[in-house]
Amino acid sequence: MFWVYKGEIGNEGCDQVGFARVITDLATHAYLCDVFILPDYRKLGLSKWLMDVITNHSELKEVRRFMLATNDAHSLYEKFGFNPIDKPELFMQKAGKTPFQQ
């Protein structure tokens, strides 16, 4: 997991303003999810900084396939080498109800 904080960790007034999670086996596959920057802290370059930290992390640099899903941030992720899936017909999913659905 990766966090973005305003202030110095451990000091009063330190607030978490961003987050991202990577699920991986550290060899063949990584999945980036739950990337979020609080609205008041967007447009400050924090998402680019967070992606730079993640994609240059020593344990993630050599993962063979790094994937993510996004509704609206394609241009951000393209700056870090992410592209549309070249053979989407190879991929499948099993989708259940979200925790918010009855």
C-alpha positions as a printed Julia matrix, in Angstrom:
102×3 Matrix{Float64}:
   0.0     0.0     0.0
   1.09    3.53   -0.71
  -0.05    6.6     1.2
   0.18   10.35    0.62
   0.31   12.57    3.71
   0.16   16.29    4.34
   2.61   17.11    7.09
   5.19   14.97    8.79
   4.11   11.49    9.86
   3.95   11.24   13.63
   3.41   14.95   14.14
   0.16   16.63   15.08
  -1.66   17.92   12.03
  -0.44   15.12    9.77
  -3.34   14.04    7.54
  -3.64   11.31    4.94
  -4.68   12.89    1.62
  -4.11   10.03   -0.8
  -3.81    6.29   -1.17
  -3.11    3.5    -3.65
  -2.95   -0.27   -3.37
  -1.0    -2.79   -5.45
  -1.9    -6.48   -5.33
   1.0    -8.55   -6.65
   3.04  -11.73   -6.55
   6.14   -9.56   -7.17
   7.06  -11.57  -10.26
   4.47  -12.01  -12.98
   1.45   -9.88  -12.12
   0.53   -6.66  -10.33
  -2.84   -4.96  -10.13
  -3.07   -1.27   -9.18
  -6.32   -0.29   -7.51
  -7.97    2.12   -5.1
  -5.92    5.11   -6.29
  -7.33    8.2    -4.64
  -6.36   11.78   -3.84
  -8.77   13.85   -1.72
 -10.54   16.53   -3.79
  -8.9    19.46   -1.95
  -5.46   18.08   -2.87
  -6.03   17.34   -6.56
  -4.34   19.39   -9.29
  -1.16   19.61   -7.17
   0.77   16.86   -8.94
   0.21   14.36   -6.13
  -1.25   11.66   -8.37
   1.76   11.93  -10.7
   4.11   11.8    -7.71
   2.26    8.76   -6.33
   2.41    6.95   -9.68
   6.1     7.75  -10.01
   6.74    6.24   -6.56
   4.71    3.13   -7.39
   6.13    2.47  -10.86
   9.7     2.99   -9.66
   9.39    0.92   -6.5
  12.24   -1.59   -6.44
   9.95   -4.58   -5.87
   7.56   -3.63   -8.68
   9.91   -2.52  -11.48
  10.41   -6.01  -12.92
   6.83   -7.33  -12.68
   5.92   -8.77  -16.09
   2.31   -7.53  -16.3
   1.1    -4.47  -14.37
  -2.63   -3.84  -14.8
  -5.29   -1.39  -13.68
  -8.82   -0.31  -14.48
  -9.87    3.33  -14.74
 -12.99    5.26  -15.67
 -11.37    8.61  -16.4
  -7.62    8.76  -15.75
  -6.26    7.13  -18.89
  -4.01   10.08  -19.74
  -2.41    9.98  -16.28
  -1.59    6.27  -16.49
  -0.35    6.51  -20.09
   2.4     8.85  -18.82
   3.69    5.91  -16.77
   3.68    3.35  -19.58
   0.18    1.88  -19.21
  -1.64    1.08  -22.46
  -4.92   -0.56  -23.46
  -4.83   -4.36  -23.2
  -3.42   -5.69  -26.48
  -5.43   -8.94  -26.42
  -8.57   -8.34  -24.36
 -10.01  -11.63  -25.63
  -7.54  -13.46  -23.33
  -9.0   -11.92  -20.18
 -12.09  -12.9   -18.25
 -13.66  -11.8   -15.02
 -16.04  -13.09  -12.43
 -18.01  -10.11  -11.16
 -20.1   -10.36   -8.04
 -22.3    -7.77   -6.43
 -20.56   -4.84   -4.84
 -20.86   -4.61   -1.05
 -23.32   -1.76   -1.61
 -25.78   -3.79   -3.71
 -28.59   -5.73   -2.02
